[in-house]
């Protein structure tokens, strides 16, 4: 009720009773303000922000308006920058799709079942019909040259990598030779007896 003017004909001792009576229906229509509302300072000094703004110099006003506008525009520019980065990444994502040119030359199990070509094997089945039971095993190390012919295996021997064990032996030998032939300084620490005073 405080924003309504007081009647000039009302005596000063009856100011409280001379305020215009509020409409009861309007009170029922008003919503409950649970928080905010400008704060306690806005209630004590109504319109104080407008008064402070009006008292500021023109240069300060322009600076404040420009700084807020620049901050808003910088946010938009930052958003556009990240948007361009994300859009360019999404464009490169199209290249990650698998190409039919390099597809796996195999038929998945579901299609094999539908075509009737599915072979139901077991995890322990080995090569050449073996299943690793006694008498039905295959030693994979018996023929380490398969699938190479004798000529191909002889050619591959020319490009064999150096044996790591021999390389380790050579390194240990060099270290021992260095320790035997090198001169190592010897420092003798002699304790000097304290002179008796």
TORTOR-19876 format. One record per residue: z, x, y of N, C-alpha, C in turn; residue number from 1. Coordinates in nm, 2 decimals, padded with zeros to 4 digits, m for minus. Example, Ala and Ser with C-alpha at 12.3 -4.5 7.8 and 13.67 -1.06 7.14 Angstrom:
2
00.78 01.32 m00.57 00.78 01.23 m00.45 00.78 01.32 m00.33 1
00.71 01.28 m00.22 00.71 01.37 m00.11 00.79 01.29 00.00 2
# end
This chain:
197
00.00 00.08 m00.12 00.00 00.00 00.00 00.00 00.09 00.13 1
00.03 00.22 00.11 00.05 00.30 00.23 m00.07 00.32 00.32 2
m00.19 00.30 00.26 m00.31 00.32 00.34 m00.35 00.21 00.44 3
m00.28 00.09 00.42 m00.31 m00.02 00.51 m00.23 00.00 00.64 4
m00.29 m00.04 00.76 m00.22 m00.02 00.89 m00.11 m00.12 00.90 5
00.00 m00.08 00.98 00.11 m00.16 01.01 00.08 m00.24 01.13 6
00.12 m00.36 01.13 00.10 m00.45 01.24 00.18 m00.40 01.36 7
00.12 m00.40 01.48 00.18 m00.36 01.60 00.30 m00.45 01.64 8
00.29 m00.58 01.60 00.39 m00.68 01.64 00.51 m00.67 01.55 9
00.51 m00.59 01.45 00.62 m00.58 01.36 00.72 m00.48 01.42 10
00.85 m00.52 01.42 00.95 m00.43 01.48 00.97 m00.31 01.38 11
01.01 m00.20 01.44 01.02 m00.08 01.37 01.12 m00.09 01.26 12
01.22 m00.17 01.27 01.32 m00.18 01.17 01.28 m00.27 01.05 13
01.16 m00.34 01.06 01.12 m00.42 00.95 00.98 m00.37 00.90 14
00.95 m00.24 00.92 00.82 m00.19 00.87 00.80 m00.22 00.72 15
00.90 m00.21 00.64 00.88 m00.23 00.50 00.84 m00.37 00.47 16
00.90 m00.46 00.54 00.86 m00.60 00.51 00.73 m00.65 00.58 17
00.68 m00.57 00.67 00.56 m00.61 00.75 00.43 m00.56 00.68 18
00.44 m00.49 00.57 00.32 m00.45 00.50 00.25 m00.57 00.45 19
00.12 m00.58 00.45 00.05 m00.69 00.38 00.08 m00.70 00.24 20
00.11 m00.82 00.19 00.14 m00.84 00.05 00.02 m00.82 m00.04 21
00.03 m00.74 m00.15 m00.08 m00.72 m00.24 m00.11 m00.84 m00.32 22
m00.24 m00.85 m00.35 m00.28 m00.97 m00.43 m00.24 m00.94 m00.58 23
m00.17 m01.04 m00.64 m00.12 m01.03 m00.77 m00.23 m01.01 m00.87 24
m00.34 m01.08 m00.85 m00.45 m01.07 m00.95 m00.52 m00.93 m00.94 25
m00.52 m00.88 m00.82 m00.57 m00.74 m00.80 m00.49 m00.64 m00.87 26
m00.36 m00.66 m00.87 m00.27 m00.57 m00.95 m00.30 m00.57 m01.10 27
m00.33 m00.70 m01.15 m00.36 m00.71 m01.29 m00.49 m00.64 m01.33 28
m00.58 m00.64 m01.23 m00.72 m00.58 m01.26 m00.71 m00.43 m01.25 29
m00.62 m00.37 m01.18 m00.62 m00.23 m01.16 m00.59 m00.16 m01.29 30
m00.65 m00.04 m01.31 m00.63 00.04 m01.43 m00.51 00.13 m01.41 31
m00.46 00.18 m01.52 m00.34 00.27 m01.51 m00.40 00.41 m01.50 32
m00.36 00.48 m01.40 m00.39 00.62 m01.38 m00.29 00.71 m01.45 33
m00.33 00.77 m01.56 m00.23 00.84 m01.64 m00.22 00.99 m01.59 34
m00.33 01.04 m01.54 m00.33 01.18 m01.49 m00.43 01.20 m01.39 35
m00.42 01.31 m01.32 m00.52 01.34 m01.21 m00.49 01.27 m01.09 36
m00.60 01.21 m01.03 m00.58 01.13 m00.91 m00.57 01.22 m00.79 37
m00.60 01.34 m00.79 m00.60 01.43 m00.68 m00.47 01.51 m00.67 38
m00.37 01.49 m00.74 m00.25 01.56 m00.74 m00.15 01.51 m00.63 39
m00.04 01.57 m00.63 00.07 01.52 m00.54 00.04 01.55 m00.40 40
m00.03 01.67 m00.37 m00.07 01.70 m00.24 m00.16 01.61 m00.18 41
m00.25 01.55 m00.26 m00.35 01.46 m00.21 m00.28 01.32 m00.18 42
m00.17 01.30 m00.25 m00.10 01.17 m00.22 m00.01 01.19 m00.09 43
00.04 01.31 m00.07 00.13 01.34 00.05 00.04 01.35 00.17 44
m00.07 01.42 00.16 m00.16 01.44 00.27 m00.30 01.40 00.23 45
m00.33 01.27 00.25 m00.46 01.22 00.21 m00.57 01.28 00.28 46
m00.67 01.32 00.21 m00.79 01.38 00.27 m00.77 01.52 00.32 47
m00.68 01.60 00.27 m00.65 01.73 00.32 m00.77 01.83 00.29 48
m00.84 01.80 00.18 m00.95 01.89 00.15 m01.06 01.88 00.26 49
m01.09 01.75 00.29 m01.19 01.73 00.39 m01.15 01.79 00.53 50
m01.02 01.78 00.56 m00.98 01.84 00.69 m00.99 01.99 00.69 51
m00.95 02.05 00.57 m00.97 02.20 00.56 m01.11 02.24 00.57 52
m01.20 02.16 00.50 m01.35 02.19 00.51 m01.40 02.18 00.65 53
m01.35 02.08 00.72 m01.41 02.06 00.86 m01.36 02.17 00.95 54
m01.24 02.23 00.92 m01.19 02.33 01.01 m01.25 02.47 00.98 55
m01.33 02.48 00.87 m01.38 02.61 00.84 m01.50 02.64 00.93 56
m01.53 02.77 00.96 m01.65 02.81 01.03 m01.78 02.78 00.95 57
m01.89 02.77 01.03 m02.02 02.73 00.96 m02.06 02.84 00.86 58
m02.03 02.97 00.89 m02.07 03.07 00.80 m02.00 03.07 00.67 59
m01.87 03.03 00.68 m01.79 03.02 00.55 m01.84 02.90 00.47 60
m01.87 02.79 00.54 m01.93 02.68 00.46 m02.06 02.71 00.39 61
m02.15 02.78 00.47 m02.27 02.82 00.41 m02.25 02.92 00.29 62
m02.15 03.01 00.31 m02.13 03.10 00.20 m02.07 03.03 00.07 63
m01.98 02.94 00.09 m01.93 02.86 m00.02 m02.03 02.78 m00.09 64
m02.12 02.71 m00.01 m02.22 02.63 m00.07 m02.32 02.72 m00.15 65
m02.36 02.83 m00.08 m02.46 02.92 m00.15 m02.40 02.98 m00.27 66
m02.27 03.02 m00.27 m02.21 03.08 m00.39 m02.21 02.98 m00.51 67
m02.17 02.86 m00.48 m02.17 02.76 m00.59 m02.31 02.73 m00.64 68
m02.41 02.72 m00.55 m02.55 02.70 m00.59 m02.60 02.82 m00.67 69
m02.56 02.94 m00.63 m02.61 03.06 m00.70 m02.55 03.07 m00.84 70
m02.42 03.03 m00.85 m02.35 03.03 m00.98 m02.42 02.93 m01.07 71
m02.45 02.81 m01.02 m02.52 02.71 m01.10 m02.66 02.76 m01.14 72
m02.73 02.82 m01.05 m02.87 02.87 m01.08 m02.86 02.99 m01.18 73
m02.76 03.07 m01.16 m02.75 03.19 m01.26 m02.72 03.14 m01.40 74
m02.64 03.03 m01.41 m02.62 02.97 m01.54 m02.75 02.92 m01.60 75
m02.83 02.86 m01.52 m02.96 02.81 m01.57 m03.05 02.92 m01.61 76
m03.05 03.03 m01.53 m03.13 03.15 m01.56 m03.09 03.21 m01.69 77
m02.95 03.22 m01.71 m02.90 03.28 m01.83 m02.94 03.19 m01.95 78
m02.93 03.06 m01.93 m02.97 02.97 m02.04 m03.12 02.99 m02.08 79
m03.20 03.00 m01.97 m03.35 03.02 m02.00 m03.37 03.15 m02.07 80
m03.30 03.26 m02.03 m03.32 03.39 m02.09 m03.28 03.38 m02.24 81
m03.17 03.32 m02.27 m03.13 03.31 m02.41 m03.23 03.22 m02.49 82
m03.27 03.12 m02.42 m03.37 03.02 m02.48 m03.50 03.10 m02.52 83
m03.55 03.18 m02.43 m03.67 03.26 m02.46 m03.64 03.35 m02.58 84
m03.52 03.41 m02.59 m03.50 03.50 m02.70 m03.49 03.42 m02.83 85
m03.43 03.31 m02.83 m03.42 03.23 m02.95 m03.55 03.18 m02.99 86
m03.63 03.13 m02.89 m03.77 03.08 m02.93 m03.86 03.19 m02.98 87
m03.85 03.31 m02.93 m03.93 03.42 m02.98 m03.88 03.45 m03.12 88
m03.75 03.45 m03.15 m03.70 03.47 m03.28 m03.75 03.36 m03.38 89
m03.75 03.24 m03.33 m03.80 03.13 m03.42 m03.94 03.15 m03.45 90
m04.02 03.21 m03.36 m04.16 03.23 m03.38 m04.17 03.34 m03.49 91
m04.09 03.44 m03.49 m04.09 03.54 m03.59 m04.05 03.49 m03.73 92
m03.96 03.39 m03.73 m03.92 03.33 m03.85 m04.03 03.28 m03.94 93
m04.14 03.24 m03.87 m04.25 03.18 m03.95 m04.31 03.29 m04.04 94
m04.30 03.42 m04.00 m04.35 03.52 m04.08 m04.27 03.56 m04.20 95
m04.14 03.50 m04.21 m04.06 03.52 m04.32 m04.09 03.44 m04.44 96
m04.17 03.34 m04.42 m04.21 03.25 m04.53 m04.29 03.32 m04.63 97
m04.26 03.30 m04.76 m04.33 03.37 m04.87 m04.48 03.33 m04.87 98
m04.56 03.44 m04.88 m04.70 03.42 m04.89 m04.75 03.39 m05.03 99
m04.85 03.30 m05.04 m04.90 03.27 m05.17 m04.97 03.40 m05.23 100
m05.01 03.49 m05.14 m05.08 03.61 m05.19 m04.99 03.69 m05.27 101
m04.86 03.70 m05.24 m04.77 03.78 m05.31 m04.67 03.70 m05.40 102
m04.71 03.59 m05.44 m04.62 03.50 m05.52 m04.60 03.56 m05.66 103
m04.49 03.53 m05.71 m04.45 03.58 m05.85 m04.54 03.51 m05.95 104
m04.60 03.60 m06.03 m04.70 03.55 m06.14 m04.62 03.50 m06.26 105
m04.55 03.39 m06.24 m04.47 03.33 m06.34 m04.46 03.18 m06.32 106
m04.43 03.11 m06.42 m04.42 02.97 m06.41 m04.27 02.93 m06.44 107
m04.21 02.86 m06.35 m04.07 02.83 m06.36 m04.04 02.74 m06.48 108
m03.92 02.74 m06.52 m03.88 02.67 m06.65 m03.90 02.52 m06.64 109
m03.89 02.46 m06.53 m03.91 02.32 m06.52 m04.06 02.28 m06.55 110
m04.15 02.36 m06.49 m04.29 02.33 m06.52 m04.33 02.36 m06.66 111
m04.27 02.47 m06.72 m04.29 02.50 m06.86 m04.24 02.38 m06.95 112
m04.13 02.32 m06.92 m04.08 02.21 m07.00 m04.18 02.09 m06.99 113
m04.23 02.07 m06.87 m04.32 01.96 m06.85 m04.45 01.98 m06.92 114
m04.50 02.10 m06.92 m04.63 02.14 m06.99 m04.61 02.15 m07.14 115
m04.49 02.16 m07.19 m04.47 02.18 m07.33 m04.49 02.32 m07.37 116
m04.48 02.42 m07.28 m04.50 02.56 m07.32 m04.37 02.64 m07.31 117
m04.26 02.57 m07.30 m04.13 02.63 m07.29 m04.09 02.70 m07.42 118
m04.04 02.82 m07.42 m03.99 02.89 m07.53 m03.84 02.90 m07.52 119
m03.77 02.84 m07.60 m03.62 02.84 m07.59 m03.57 02.96 m07.67 120
m03.54 03.07 m07.59 m03.49 03.19 m07.65 m03.34 03.20 m07.63 121
m03.28 03.31 m07.68 m03.14 03.33 m07.66 m03.12 03.46 m07.59 122
m03.00 03.47 m07.52 m02.98 03.59 m07.44 m02.97 03.72 m07.52 123
m02.94 03.71 m07.65 m02.92 03.83 m07.72 m03.05 03.87 m07.80 124
m03.16 03.80 m07.78 m03.28 03.83 m07.84 m03.34 03.95 m07.78 125
m03.38 04.05 m07.87 m03.44 04.17 m07.82 m03.59 04.18 m07.84 126
m03.65 04.30 m07.82 m03.79 04.31 m07.84 m03.83 04.31 m07.98 127
m03.96 04.27 m08.01 m04.02 04.27 m08.14 m03.94 04.18 m08.24 128
m03.89 04.07 m08.19 m03.82 03.98 m08.27 m03.68 04.01 m08.32 129
m03.62 04.12 m08.26 m03.49 04.15 m08.30 m03.39 04.07 m08.23 130
m03.27 04.05 m08.30 m03.16 03.98 m08.23 m03.03 04.06 m08.24 131
m03.05 04.19 m08.28 m02.94 04.29 m08.28 m02.83 04.25 m08.39 132
m02.87 04.18 m08.49 m02.79 04.16 m08.61 m02.81 04.28 m08.70 133
m02.72 04.31 m08.79 m02.74 04.42 m08.89 m02.87 04.40 m08.96 134
m02.95 04.51 m08.96 m03.08 04.51 m09.03 m03.19 04.45 m08.94 135
m03.16 04.40 m08.83 m03.26 04.35 m08.74 m03.24 04.40 m08.60 136
m03.23 04.53 m08.59 m03.21 04.59 m08.46 m03.32 04.68 m08.42 137
m03.33 04.71 m08.30 m03.44 04.80 m08.25 m03.37 04.91 m08.16 138
m03.39 05.03 m08.19 m03.34 05.14 m08.10 m03.44 05.17 m07.99 139
m03.40 05.14 m07.87 m03.49 05.16 m07.76 m03.52 05.31 m07.73 140
m03.43 05.39 m07.78 m03.44 05.54 m07.75 m03.53 05.61 m07.85 141
m03.58 05.54 m07.95 m03.66 05.61 m08.05 m03.79 05.65 m07.99 142
m03.84 05.57 m07.91 m03.97 05.59 m07.85 m03.96 05.58 m07.69 143
m03.92 05.69 m07.63 m03.90 05.69 m07.49 m04.03 05.70 m07.41 144
m04.14 05.74 m07.48 m04.26 05.76 m07.41 m04.35 05.64 m07.40 145
m04.31 05.53 m07.47 m04.38 05.41 m07.46 m04.36 05.35 m07.32 146
m04.45 05.31 m07.24 m04.58 05.27 m07.27 m04.69 05.38 m07.23 147
m04.65 05.51 m07.24 m04.75 05.61 m07.20 m04.81 05.68 m07.32 148
m04.93 05.72 m07.30 m05.00 05.79 m07.41 m04.96 05.94 m07.41 149
m05.00 06.01 m07.51 m04.96 06.15 m07.51 m05.01 06.23 m07.39 150
m05.13 06.20 m07.35 m05.19 06.27 m07.23 m05.12 06.23 m07.10 151
m05.09 06.11 m07.09 m05.01 06.06 m06.97 m04.87 06.12 m06.97 152
m04.81 06.13 m07.08 m04.67 06.19 m07.09 m04.68 06.34 m07.05 153
m04.78 06.41 m07.10 m04.79 06.55 m07.07 m04.82 06.57 m06.92 154
m04.89 06.48 m06.86 m04.91 06.49 m06.71 m04.79 06.46 m06.63 155
m04.71 06.37 m06.68 m04.58 06.33 m06.61 m04.48 06.45 m06.62 156
m04.49 06.53 m06.72 m04.40 06.64 m06.73 m04.42 06.74 m06.62 157
m04.54 06.75 m06.57 m04.57 06.84 m06.46 m04.49 06.81 m06.33 158
m04.46 06.68 m06.31 m04.39 06.63 m06.19 m04.25 06.59 m06.21 159
m04.19 06.65 m06.32 m04.05 06.62 m06.35 m03.96 06.68 m06.24 160
m03.86 06.60 m06.20 m03.76 06.65 m06.10 m03.67 06.76 m06.16 161
m03.61 06.84 m06.07 m03.53 06.95 m06.12 m03.40 06.89 m06.18 162
m03.36 06.95 m06.28 m03.24 06.91 m06.36 m03.11 06.93 m06.27 163
m03.04 06.82 m06.24 m02.92 06.83 m06.16 m02.81 06.91 m06.22 164
m02.80 06.91 m06.35 m02.70 07.00 m06.41 m02.73 07.15 m06.39 165
m02.86 07.18 m06.40 m02.89 07.32 m06.38 m02.87 07.36 m06.23 166
m02.90 07.26 m06.14 m02.87 07.29 m06.00 m02.72 07.30 m05.97 167
m02.64 07.23 m06.04 m02.49 07.24 m06.02 m02.45 07.38 m06.07 168
m02.50 07.42 m06.19 m02.46 07.55 m06.24 m02.51 07.66 m06.14 169
m02.62 07.65 m06.09 m02.67 07.75 m05.99 m02.58 07.76 m05.87 170
m02.54 07.64 m05.82 m02.45 07.64 m05.71 m02.32 07.70 m05.74 171
m02.26 07.68 m05.85 m02.13 07.74 m05.89 m02.15 07.89 m05.91 172
m02.26 07.93 m05.96 m02.29 08.08 m05.98 m02.30 08.15 m05.84 173
m02.36 08.09 m05.75 m02.37 08.15 m05.61 m02.24 08.15 m05.55 174
m02.15 08.05 m05.57 m02.02 08.05 m05.51 m01.93 08.16 m05.57 175
m01.94 08.18 m05.70 m01.86 08.28 m05.76 m01.91 08.42 m05.72 176
m02.04 08.44 m05.71 m02.10 08.57 m05.67 m02.05 08.60 m05.52 177
m02.05 08.50 m05.44 m02.00 08.52 m05.30 m01.85 08.56 m05.30 178
m01.77 08.50 m05.39 m01.63 08.53 m05.39 m01.61 08.67 m05.44 179
m01.69 08.72 m05.54 m01.67 08.85 m05.60 m01.71 08.96 m05.51 180
m01.83 08.94 m05.44 m01.89 09.05 m05.36 m01.84 09.05 m05.22 181
m01.78 08.94 m05.17 m01.74 08.93 m05.03 m01.61 09.00 m05.01 182
m01.59 09.05 m04.88 m01.46 09.11 m04.85 m01.37 09.01 m04.78 183
m01.25 09.00 m04.84 m01.16 08.90 m04.79 m01.05 08.98 m04.72 184
m01.02 08.94 m04.59 m00.91 09.01 m04.52 m00.77 08.98 m04.58 185
m00.69 09.09 m04.58 m00.56 09.08 m04.64 m00.46 09.11 m04.52 186
m00.37 09.02 m04.50 m00.27 09.04 m04.39 m00.14 09.06 m04.45 187
m00.07 09.17 m04.42 00.06 09.20 m04.47 00.16 09.16 m04.37 188
00.25 09.08 m04.40 00.36 09.04 m04.31 00.48 09.12 m04.34 189
00.52 09.21 m04.26 00.63 09.29 m04.28 00.75 09.24 m04.19 190
00.86 09.23 m04.25 00.97 09.18 m04.18 01.05 09.30 m04.12 191
01.06 09.29 m03.99 01.13 09.40 m03.92 01.27 09.37 m03.92 192
01.35 09.47 m03.96 01.49 09.44 m03.96 01.55 09.45 m03.82 193
01.63 09.35 m03.80 01.70 09.35 m03.67 01.79 09.46 m03.65 194
01.78 09.52 m03.53 01.87 09.63 m03.50 02.01 09.58 m03.47 195
02.10 09.65 m03.54 02.24 09.60 m03.52 02.29 09.65 m03.38 196
02.34 09.56 m03.31 02.39 09.60 m03.18 02.54 09.64 m03.18 197
# end
